[in-house]
Amino acid sequence: MKKALLNQTIDTLDEDLAVKSLAALAQAQRLRAFRALVVAGPEGLTPGVIAEQLGMTPSALSFHLKELSQAGLVSSEARGRHLIYRAEFARMNDLLVYLTEQCCQGESCVTVPTTSKNKDS
């Protein structure tokens, strides 16, 4: 089989997971919450700390964390009376690998030079 034809065959499960993950991140407050958890690392954060860092109401944050959790991008663990939310780094990395593999039909990605807004400066 030709390589191009092989690359056109996308595993539906991977595609569905990618779409679900990207849809969850396609909202500014969810993206900010996810980024805060990525920065926090494996220690994670409580919802109160996330809400304070992002200036969000607890109810709005709860909704966004639920969406991220359903997409598999975050997990939570009870620690005493608190919940600790963590970014799911394996899922994030799987998404990045999926996007990279689908980019440029499996070939090394071409770097596109950025253009300066002020060409004559």
N, C-alpha and C positions, 0 to 999 in steps of 0.2 A: 504494500500500500504506500502511496506517496505520503510524504510528511505533512503536506498541506491538508490532505484529506483526514489524516490521523488527528491533526490539531483541531479540525472542525468538530470532531466528536467530543463533546463536553459531557463529563459525568453529571447527570441531572442532580444528584444529591449535592455535589459540590456547588453547583450553580444555585440551587435553592438556598443553601446555607449562606452563600455569598450575598444573594439578594436580600435575605432576611437581615444579615449583619449590616449591609450597607443602608438598608431602609431604616434600621434603628439609629444609625449614626447620622442620617440625613436630616437632623433637626438640631439647631444650634445649642439648645440647653442640654440635650442628651450628649452631644459631642463634647461639650465642656465638662460634663460630669464624668464621661469616660476618660477624657484627658487628665482630669484631676486624679482619678483612680490609677491611671498608668503612672503618673508622676509619683504617687504615694508608694508604688511598688507593692511587694507581697504583703506588707503590713496592712494595707487597706485603710479605709476611713469609715467613720460612723456617718450616718446620714446627717446628723447635726453639724459635723465639721464640713461636710460637702456643701450643705445648704449655706453655711456661713461664708465659706470661701467663694461661692458663686452668687451670693445674694439672692437665693431662691427661697420661696416658701416651702415648708416641709411637705405640703400636699402636692405641689408641683413636682418637687424632687422625687417623691414616692412614685408618682406616675412614670417619670422618666427612667428611674431605676428599674421599675417593673418591665418596661419595654426593652431595656438593655439586657436584663436578665432573661427574658423570653427569647431573645436573639442569641443567648449564650455568651454574650460579651462580658458580663459581670456575674459574680456569684456572691452569696452572702452566707455569713456564719454567725450564729448566736454566741456571744461572749458575755457571760453574765446577763445583765439586763439590756445589753446593747447588741445591735447588729453591726457586723463589720462587713463592708462591701469591698470586693477586690476585683480588679480587672482580670479577665481570663486571658492571660498572655498567650496560651497555646492557641486559643481560638483566633486571637488577633493575628498571630503569626500564620495560622492556616489561611486566613483571609488574604494576607499579604502575599503568601506563596501562590495562592490561587490566581490573584490578579497578575502577578509577575509571570506565571506560566502561560496565562492567556494573552499577555502582552506580546506583540510582535510575533505571534504564532510560534512561541517557544524559542525564538532566537534571542540573542543578546539585544537588549533594548538600545535603541539609538538615542543619543543625547541630543536634544534639540536646543540650540543656543537661544538664550533669552535675549530679547531685544530691549534696548534701553528706551525709555519714554522720551528722553532728551538726547536725540542722536547728534545734535549740533552743539552740545554743551562743551 
